[in-house]
Amino acid sequence: MKKKPFKFLLVPNTDAPYDFRMMDSFGRSLAKCGYQYQIAKSSESEYVARYSQYQPDIILAVNKTRPKSGVVSKDVIYLSWFQDVYPETDENLVFEKGDILYLLGTSEQLGFNINDYNVRVLSLYTGVGPENAGCKKSDLCENRKSTRLNSSH
C-alpha cells in the first residue's frame, strides 16, 4: 500500500513577490521529492483559512510561530524559520511540543530568548550549493549541518 505524500503549507514572511518566489522555489523542490505543497498568504487569518481548507501535514512559516488562536492541530508538524528577530518577537512565540524552530544563525547570534520553550532549535542556512559549500570556519558556518526532511514523523 502506497503512503500518501506529505502535504506542506508554506507561509511566507510577507506577501511581497520575492517571498512568494522563494516559497514557490522551495515548494517545487519539495514536489521533486514527491511531496505536495500550497502557498498561503502571510497574514495569520489568511494562512489559517488555507490550513483549514488544505489540511496539511506540515506547515513551514517564515518569521512566524503557531497562530495564537490554537486552530492549527497539535498533530501538524510546525516548522518556524526565523530569518529576522525583532524585540517584539519573544512576546509572540507560540510553540507546541515537537515543533521545530530553524534559525538563520544561532539563537545567541540573533538574540533569541528561547529558554522558556520546549522546542527543538536548529540552524538552517540557505544558498549553500556546490559552488559555495566549502565555507571557511566562522560563527555562522561552524554549526551548519545538512538539514533534510524525511518521510517519517
C-alpha positions as CSV (number, residue, x, y, z in Angstrom):
1,M,0.0,0.0,0.0
2,K,1.5,3.3,-1.1
3,K,1.7,6.1,1.5
4,K,0.1,9.4,0.6
5,P,2.7,12.2,0.2
6,F,3.1,14.7,2.9
7,K,1.2,18.0,2.3
8,F,3.1,21.2,3.1
9,L,1.6,24.6,3.6
10,L,4.2,27.2,3.0
11,V,3.7,30.6,4.7
12,P,6.0,33.5,3.5
13,N,7.2,36.3,5.7
14,T,5.3,38.9,3.7
15,D,3.2,38.9,0.6
16,A,6.0,40.5,-1.5
17,P,6.8,38.9,-4.9
18,Y,10.3,38.0,-3.6
19,D,8.8,36.0,-0.7
20,F,6.3,34.2,-3.0
21,R,9.1,33.3,-5.4
22,M,11.2,31.9,-2.5
23,M,8.3,29.8,-1.3
24,D,7.5,28.6,-4.8
25,S,11.1,27.6,-5.4
26,F,11.1,25.7,-2.1
27,G,7.7,24.1,-2.9
28,R,8.9,22.9,-6.4
29,S,11.9,21.3,-4.6
30,L,9.5,19.5,-2.3
31,A,7.4,18.4,-5.3
32,K,10.5,16.8,-6.9
33,C,10.8,14.7,-3.7
34,G,7.2,13.6,-4.1
35,Y,5.6,16.0,-1.6
36,Q,2.6,18.2,-2.2
37,Y,2.5,21.9,-1.3
38,Q,0.4,25.0,-1.3
39,I,1.5,28.6,-0.6
40,A,-0.6,30.8,1.7
41,K,-0.6,34.5,2.2
42,S,1.4,35.7,5.1
43,S,-1.3,37.1,7.4
44,E,-2.5,34.8,10.2
45,S,-6.1,35.0,9.1
46,E,-5.2,34.1,5.5
47,Y,-3.0,31.1,6.3
48,V,-5.3,29.7,9.0
49,A,-8.1,29.7,6.4
50,R,-5.9,28.0,3.9
51,Y,-4.8,25.5,6.6
52,S,-8.5,24.7,7.3
53,Q,-9.2,24.0,3.6
54,Y,-6.0,22.2,2.7
55,Q,-5.4,20.2,5.9
56,P,-1.5,20.0,5.5
57,D,0.7,17.6,7.5
58,I,3.4,20.2,7.8
59,I,3.4,24.0,8.0
60,L,6.6,25.9,7.2
61,A,6.2,29.5,8.2
62,V,8.9,32.2,7.8
63,N,9.3,34.5,10.9
64,K,6.1,33.1,12.4
65,T,5.2,30.5,15.1
66,R,1.8,28.8,15.6
67,P,-1.2,31.1,15.5
68,K,-2.4,32.2,18.9
69,S,-5.9,31.1,18.1
70,G,-5.0,27.4,18.6
71,V,-6.8,26.5,15.3
72,V,-3.8,24.5,14.0
73,S,-4.0,20.9,15.2
74,K,-1.2,19.8,17.6
75,D,-0.7,16.9,15.3
76,V,0.5,19.2,12.5
77,I,4.3,19.4,12.3
78,Y,5.1,23.1,12.6
79,L,8.4,24.4,11.3
80,S,9.2,28.0,12.1
81,W,12.1,29.5,10.2
82,F,13.2,32.8,11.7
83,Q,15.5,34.8,9.4
84,D,14.9,38.0,11.4
85,V,14.4,38.6,15.1
86,Y,12.9,41.8,16.4
87,P,12.4,42.9,20.1
88,E,8.7,42.1,19.9
89,T,9.4,38.6,18.6
90,D,9.8,37.0,22.1
91,E,6.3,38.3,23.1
92,N,4.6,36.5,20.2
93,L,6.0,33.0,20.3
94,V,3.6,30.1,20.3
95,F,5.0,26.6,20.2
96,E,3.7,23.1,20.9
97,K,5.9,20.1,22.0
98,G,7.5,18.7,18.9
99,D,7.6,22.0,16.9
100,I,10.9,22.8,15.2
101,L,12.5,26.3,15.2
102,Y,15.0,26.9,12.5
103,L,17.2,30.0,12.8
104,L,19.3,31.7,10.2
105,G,22.2,31.7,12.7
106,T,22.3,30.6,16.3
107,S,19.8,31.8,19.0
108,E,22.7,33.6,20.7
109,Q,23.7,35.4,17.5
110,L,20.1,36.5,16.8
111,G,19.4,37.5,20.4
112,F,16.6,34.9,20.5
113,N,15.4,34.1,24.0
114,I,14.0,30.5,23.6
115,N,14.9,29.0,27.0
116,D,11.2,29.0,28.1
117,Y,10.0,26.8,25.2
118,N,10.1,23.1,24.7
119,V,11.1,23.3,21.1
120,R,13.9,21.8,19.0
121,V,16.2,24.5,17.7
122,L,18.3,24.0,14.6
123,S,20.2,26.3,12.2
124,L,19.1,26.4,8.6
125,Y,21.3,28.3,6.1
126,T,20.2,28.8,2.6
127,G,22.2,29.4,-0.6
128,V,24.6,26.6,0.1
129,G,25.4,24.8,-3.1
130,P,28.3,23.0,-4.6
131,E,29.9,26.3,-5.6
132,N,30.0,27.7,-2.0
133,A,29.8,24.6,0.2
134,G,33.4,24.9,1.2
135,C,32.7,27.7,3.7
136,K,35.5,28.8,5.9
137,K,35.1,28.3,9.7
138,S,33.2,31.1,11.2
139,D,30.5,31.5,13.8
140,L,27.9,31.1,11.1
141,C,29.4,28.2,9.2
142,E,30.7,26.2,12.2
143,N,27.3,25.0,13.2
144,R,25.9,24.4,9.7
145,K,24.5,20.9,9.3
146,S,22.7,19.3,6.4
147,T,19.0,19.5,7.1
148,R,16.7,17.1,5.4
149,L,13.1,16.2,5.9
150,N,12.4,12.5,5.8
151,S,9.1,10.8,5.3
152,S,8.6,9.6,8.8
153,H,7.2,11.6,11.7
